[in-house]
Amino acid sequence: MAKKPNYGQERRDRDRIKAAKKAEKQNAKAEKTGRTTKDNESTEVKESEAK
């Protein structure tokens, strides 16, 4: 006889994987944005020092 499927567990697994992917994308986006902002700030400081 076949085992009864555990749909709740399967759904939790899918949701966990989906949440992990979403968090990874958000971290990558925040890291990219942070780098851009830091680069702009350092450029502005160098320009003000040059004056």
N, C-alpha and C positions, 0 to 999 in steps of 0.2 A: 504494500500500500504506500502511496506517495505521501510525502510530508505536507502538512498544511502550510501554505505560503504565509510569511510574516510581512504583510504589506506595510505595517507601521514601521518596522525596522528598515525596510528598503527605502521608504520615503525619508526617514531621518538620515540615512546614509546619503541619499541624493542631495538633501538640503544642506548637509554638512559640507559636502564637496562643493556645492554651488556657493556657499558662504565663504569658503576658503579661497575660491577663485576670485570672488568679488573683492575680498579683503586684499588679495595680492595685487589686483589691478589698482585699487585705491592707493595702496602704498607706493606703487610704481609711479602713479600720477602725482602724488604728493612729493615724492622724491624728485621727480623731474621739475615740478613747479618750484620747489625749494632751491634747487640748483640754479635755475634761471634767475630767481629773485636775488640770490646771493651774488651771482655774477654781475647783475645790474648794479647792486649796491657797491661792490668793489670798484666797478668802472666809474661810478659817480664820485667816489672818494678820490680816486686817482685824478679825475678831471679837476676837482676842487683844489687838490694839492698843487696841480700844475699852474693854477692862476696865481 
